Amino acid sequence: MKALLFLVSCFFATALFAQTDFFTTNGKVVDATSKQALSGASVFGQNTTLGTVTNAEGAFSLKLPKGGYDLVVSYTGYETQNVHINSSNANGLTIELKAADKTLSEVVISGSTEVADGLAKYGKFFMDNFIGTTLNAELCTIKNPEVLQFFFSKKRNRLKVKAKEDLVVVNNALGYTIKYQLDSFSYDYGTDVSTYSGYPFFQELEGTPEQKELWKNARINAYNGSRLHFMRSWYDSTLEDEGFALEWVDTTKKILTTLPIKNPYDTLHYIEAENNNIEIDWPGKLRVLYKHERPARKFLTQYKLPASMAYQITIMEINDAFVIEENGYFYEQADIVNTGYWSWEKVADLLPYDYNP
């Protein structure tokens, strides 16, 4: 009897924990002009596996693990809208979508420098700089490359890529199909810097038990040392335990000079904000070292680095204070520029915010 009571207690404790680890976002999607409900609109957490569609009244309800998200709302013929949400502001949303201006879009395309044979000329280059060149990237394919449009500006020496529809990326290394609403991809040949933005939505691939076990292990490997892993560890104050070390970069010196940051939770820079969030106010450059794994051999070869390099190293250039939420989501993401290991790992190594190893 005591054993039975113990098991029942454990069950209720587990159920209560599961309930408090999630929150629900709900609301309605309408036409911005007529205020009429939009039935069948897509609503999903950016960079997650969690999404839904609106019902006949334009209403939606979606359960998400605690943390922060960009809620993405899209509907054919309308401009995509995204709203930052967490457990404090997720209920009773009214999201108004504006009709897309097709005329303006056509003018921009007709007046630009679109490359007629762009896919043949720049397709592999785009794959390398968007999907990546890691071992995982070798097992990724884009199912609908024909939706890509390539634009080259001689004056700016810059390549831009857009997509007429969602890109469908099949990642056979990590076991996901990613529907990526590509906003834009840009590569500057002068600075050798690529940037891209958009709204990825993950779906689990179906597979055999053997494949699922391989994907499980591959996801753990992709997570370890990643930016998602780092942000969660900084939020939880577990950087050292998780294998991370931080160094401050002295930008006044011509030669790379760094100083170890002994306390990355110094209250001058690591501030407890509202809704259990953490604000990081550490402008400048920080060097992130991940000590639990050596850099991939392919990374060392590609960048002509010594084989004896012991740690994965990333430089974070922080332009302004940013906030980390408990699932590792942080904002504003544009205020942080990464170079080094994290910038080498691209879409092929991306994991959703609802992933937990």
N, C-alpha and C positions, 0 to 999 in steps of 0.2 A: 504493500500500500504506500509506504514511504517512497519507494522507487517510482511508483506511478505518479505520485504528487510531484516528485522532483522533475520527471519528464514533462508533465503538464506545465509546471512553472517555467521550464526551459523553453517550451513551445511558445508560451505567451510572451516571454521576454524577447525571444527572437522575432515574433510578430510585431511587437511594439517597436523594436529597433528598426525593423524593415520599414514600418510606416513612417517613422520620424526621419528616415534617411532620404525621403523623397518629398517633392512638393508638386502641386498641380497648377498648371497655367491654363486659363480658359478665357474665352472672349468671343468676338464676332468680327468677321471680315466683310466690309461693305465697299461699294463703289464710292469714290471720294466726292463725285458730283451729285449723283442721284440718291445716295445713301441706301441704295437697294442692296440686299444681302447677296453675297457671291458664294454660290454653292459649288463645292468641289475644289476650292482653293487649297493649295498645298501649304501646310504649316509644319515646320520642323526645326529642331535645334541644330544650328549650324555646327558642323563637325561632330555629329552624333549619329547614332543608329535609330533615333527616336523621332517619329513624325506622325502626322495624321492629315485628314482632309476635312474641310468644313461640311456640315450637313445642309439640308434644304433651307434652313434659316440662316446659313452663314456662320453657325456657331462651331466652336472647336473646344476640345479639352485634351490636354496632353500631360502625362506624368513624367517628371524628370528627376534624376538624382540631385540632391542639394548641391548648390554652386551657382555659377553664373553662365549665361548663354546668350548668344544672339539668336533670337527667334526670327526665322526667315519665313516670309509669306509671299507666295507667288501665284499668279493666275494668268493664263494665256491671254495676251493682248493688253496686259497691265504691267506697270513698272514694279519690280520686286521691292518689297519693303522689309527692313530688318529692325528689330527692337531689342535692346538689351534688357534682359529680365533676370531676376533671382527670386527667392521665396518671398521677398518683401513687396514686390510690385507686379506679381504675375497674374492677378485675378481681375476679371471684369474689363479686359482690354477691348478697345474698339480700334481696329486697324483699317484705315482707309487707303485703298489702292487707287492710284491715278492711271487713267488709260495711257498706254504707250504712244508717244508721238512718232508714228511711222514715217511721216514726211521728213522730219528732222533727221531721223536715222538714215533714210535714203540719201539725203543731201550730203551727210557726213561721209558715207561710204563712196558715193560717186565723186566727191571732191578730194578724196584722199589718194594715197599712193599704194593701192592694193596690188599685191604681187599676184599675177595671174596663175603662175605655177608655184604658188607659195608652199604647198604641202610637199611637193617634190624637192624644192630648194631648201626649205627650212624645217621640214618635218622632224628629222632626226635631231637637229639642234634644239627644237622645242622640247622633244621628249627628254633629252639630256638635262635641260635646264628647268623643266617643270616636273617630270616624273622622277628624274635623278639618274645617277650612274652607279648606285650601290648594287649589291648582289640582289636585293629585293626588286630593284628596278628591272632587272633582266627577266623577271617573271610577271611584269605588268604589260598590259596592252590597252590601247584605246580602241573601243569597238566602233566608234563613229568619227574617224578623223576628218571625214569630208565636211563636217560642220565648222571646221576651223577656217578663219580668215587671217591672212598675213599682210601686214602693212609695214613698208620700210621707208624711213625718212632719211634721205641723203644729207639734208641740212643738219639734222640732229644726230646722224649716225646711230639711229635707234630702230629696233624692230619691235612692233607691237602685234599682238595676236589677240583676236576676239573669237567668240564661238556663237553661231546662230542658234544653237540649242545646247542643252546640258551635255557636257562631255561625259561619256560613260567609260570609266576606267576599271578594268578588271585586274585586281591585285591577287594573283595566285600564290604569292609568297605569304601574305597575311590573312587571306581568306575573306576578302571584301570586294564588293562592287561599289564603286564610288560614283555617285551622280554629282558632277561638279558644275555648278552654275558659274562659269568663268566670266568674271567681270572684265578683267584685262590682264594680259601678260606683257611685260616690257623688258627689253634687254638693251642696255646702253653699251655700245662697243667701245666707247671712250674710257669708261670707268670699269668695264667688265663686271657690271652689277646687273642681276636680274631681279625683278620684283613681280609678284602676281597677287591678285586678290579675287575672291569669289566665295561661293557658298557650297561646301562639300556636304553630301549626305551619304552615310554609309549603310550598306545592306550586307548581312552575313551571306557568304556563299554556302550552298549546300555541298556537303562532301561526305566521304566515308569516315568511319571512326578513325582510321589511320591518318587521313588528311586533316581531320579536326585536331588530332594530337600534334601534328606537325605545325599547324597554324597557331595553336596555343603556345608552343615553345617559341615560334618565330615572333609572336607578338610580345612575349616577355623580353626577348632579345632587343626588339625594336624600342620597347619602352625604357629599358635600362639606359640611363645617361641622356635620354631625350629631353627636350625643352619642357614637355609635359611633366616628366618625372622631376625635373629640377624645380619647376614652379610649385608643384605639390609639396616637395621637400622644404622649400623656403617657407611656404605657408605653414607647414607643420613644425617648423623649427627642427628639422631632422637632417639638415644638409650633410653634416659630417658622417652620421650613421649610414646615410644612403650613398656615400662615396663621393660627395661633391666638396670642392674647396673653392673659395673666392679670393681673387686678388684685385687690387686697385691698380689701374694702368696710369702711369705718369705720362700725360700727353705732351709735356713740355720738353721731353728728351727725344732726341733723334733716334736713339737706339731704344728698343722695347725695354722699358723698366717697369717692374711691378713690385708691389708690396703686399704681403699676405693680409687679408682682413681677418683679424682674430675673432671679432664678434659681429657676424652678419645680422644679428638681431638687436644691434644698438638702437635704442629708442629714438635717437636723432634721425635715423634713416628707416627704421622698421616700426611702423606705427599701426596700432590696432584701430581700425576704422569701424564705421557702423556696419550692422548686419554680419558681424564676425569676419569681416574682410580685413586684409592686411594691405596697407599702403606702403610702397617702397619709394623713398625719396632719396635717391642716390645718383644724381646726374653725373654724367661722364662715362668713362669706359671701365668695365669690369671684365676680368678674365675668369671664365668658368672652367675648372678642371674636373673631369670625371675620372676617378682613380680605380674604379672596380673593373674596368675593361680597357684593354689596349685599343688604339685606333685600328680600323680595318686595314688590311694590307692594301686593298684597292685604293683607299684614300691616300695612304702614304705614297703609293706609286704615282697616282694621278697628280699629286702636288709636289712630287720630288722631295719628300721629307725622309729623314733617316729612319731606318727600320727599327732603331733602338728607342724611338719615341714611346714613352711609357703611358701617357694619358691622352684622353680625348680632350681637346681644348677648343673653346669657343670664346670669341670676344663679343660682349654685349655693349652696344653703344646706346646709353639711355638718355634720350633727349628731354624727357619730362617725367615727373612722378607718375607711377602707375599703381593699379590696384590688383591684388591677387584674390580670387575667390577659392573656396575650399575644394573645388574639383580641378583646380589648376588653370582655369580660365583667367585671363588677365586683360585689362584694358587701360589705356588705349593701346592697341597692339602696334599701331603705326609709330608709336613713340620709341620703339625698340628696334634696332637694326642689328642683326646677327651676322658675323663672319666666322669662318672656321668650320668646325665639325657639324654644328646644327644646320648651317646653310648648305652643306653638302648633302645632308639627308633631306630629301624633298617629299613629294606626294607618296612615293613608293614606301616610305617609312612612317607615314602619318597614321596616328591612331585617334579614334573618336574620344571625346571628353567623357563619355560614359564607360570607357574601358577601365577595368581594374584588374591588375595582374593577380 
